[in-house]
Amino acid sequence: MELCLMQRYETKLKKEDKVKVITGKDKGKIGKVLKVDRKKQRVLIENVNLIKRHQRPNAQNRQGGIVETEAPLNWSNVMLMCNKCVKPVRIKMQQLDDGKKVRVCRKCNEQIDA
């Protein structure tokens, strides 16, 4: 008998969300989420956690050299920004009358999903 040990990790972050880094070397920076990796619990944020990579010449980069790219962060190190509060906030899920679930700011009760 084989057990399925794969867990499903939950996060309320989505692609294109505006987030603020709350810990680490880039604390205080604000950026847009480019990618969410649910299995590894990581998010890739635009212009945050930049690393330098040594890259060999290839078809896209003929010269090669040192290239700066974003590295993923653990999603526990970022908080979603509310558009109305303009602050990092915790969010809750709320069900509308038509049955649709939306994300809501806990401070101002404003809907985050358009």
matplotlib code that plots the C-alpha trace (Angstrom):
import matplotlib.pyplot as plt

x = [0.0, 1.5, 0.6, 0.5, 2.6, 2.4, 0.9, -1.0, 0.4, -1.9, -1.1, -3.2, -0.6, -1.2, 0.8, 0.7, 0.1, 2.0, 3.9, 6.3, 9.4, 9.2, 12.5, 15.9, 18.4, 15.7, 13.5, 11.1, 11.3, 8.0, 7.6, 5.2, 5.0, 6.2, 5.8, 4.4, 5.9, 3.4, 5.4, 8.5, 6.6, 8.5, 7.7, 9.7, 9.4, 10.4, 13.7, 13.9, 16.6, 18.9, 21.8, 24.7, 25.2, 28.2, 26.8, 28.5, 27.9, 24.8, 22.2, 20.4, 23.5, 26.4, 28.9, 28.3, 29.6, 27.9, 24.1, 21.8, 18.6, 15.9, 16.0, 12.9, 12.0, 10.0, 6.4, 6.4, 8.9, 6.5, 3.1, 0.4, -0.1, -3.6, -4.4, -6.6, -4.6, -1.2, 0.2, 1.2, -1.8, -3.1, -6.0, -9.0, -11.3, -14.9, -17.7, -19.9, -23.7, -23.1, -20.8, -17.5, -14.6, -12.6, -9.6, -10.4, -8.1, -8.4, -7.8, -10.2, -12.4, -11.6, -11.7, -8.3, -9.5, -11.0]
y = [0.0, 3.3, 6.6, 9.9, 12.2, 15.3, 18.2, 21.1, 24.4, 27.4, 31.0, 33.9, 35.5, 35.5, 36.6, 40.4, 41.1, 44.0, 42.9, 44.3, 42.4, 42.3, 40.5, 39.9, 41.9, 43.6, 44.5, 47.4, 46.9, 46.8, 44.8, 42.8, 39.1, 37.4, 33.8, 31.7, 28.2, 26.4, 23.2, 25.0, 27.9, 30.5, 33.7, 35.6, 39.3, 42.0, 43.8, 42.1, 39.6, 40.2, 37.8, 37.8, 34.8, 34.0, 33.0, 31.5, 32.9, 31.4, 32.3, 35.0, 36.4, 36.3, 38.0, 36.1, 37.6, 38.4, 38.7, 40.0, 38.1, 37.8, 34.8, 33.5, 34.3, 32.3, 33.6, 34.0, 36.9, 39.1, 40.7, 41.8, 45.5, 46.9, 49.5, 51.6, 51.5, 51.6, 49.4, 45.7, 43.9, 40.4, 39.3, 37.1, 35.3, 36.3, 34.7, 37.0, 36.5, 34.9, 32.3, 33.8, 34.0, 37.2, 38.4, 41.2, 43.6, 43.0, 46.7, 48.5, 45.6, 46.6, 43.9, 43.1, 41.1, 43.3]
z = [0.0, -1.1, 0.7, -1.1, 1.0, -1.2, 0.7, -0.9, 0.2, 0.4, -0.2, -1.0, -3.3, -7.1, -10.2, -10.8, -7.1, -5.5, -2.4, 0.1, 1.5, 5.3, 6.1, 4.7, 2.7, 0.6, 3.5, 2.6, -1.1, -3.1, -6.3, -8.5, -8.3, -11.5, -10.5, -7.6, -7.0, -4.7, -4.2, -3.0, -1.3, -3.2, -5.1, -7.7, -7.4, -9.9, -9.1, -5.6, -4.4, -7.4, -7.8, -10.3, -12.5, -14.7, -18.0, -21.0, -24.5, -26.2, -28.8, -26.7, -25.0, -27.6, -25.3, -22.1, -18.8, -15.5, -15.7, -12.9, -12.4, -9.7, -7.3, -5.6, -2.0, 0.5, 0.5, 4.3, 3.8, 1.8, 2.5, 0.0, -0.4, -0.2, -3.0, -0.7, 2.5, 0.7, 3.4, 3.7, 5.1, 6.0, 3.9, 4.4, 2.0, 1.6, -0.3, -2.3, -2.8, -6.2, -4.6, -5.9, -3.4, -3.2, -1.2, 1.2, 3.2, 7.0, 7.8, 5.4, 4.2, 0.5, -2.1, -3.5, -6.5, -9.2]

ax = plt.figure().add_subplot(projection="3d")
ax.plot(x, y, z, "-o")
ax.set_aspect("equal")
plt.show()
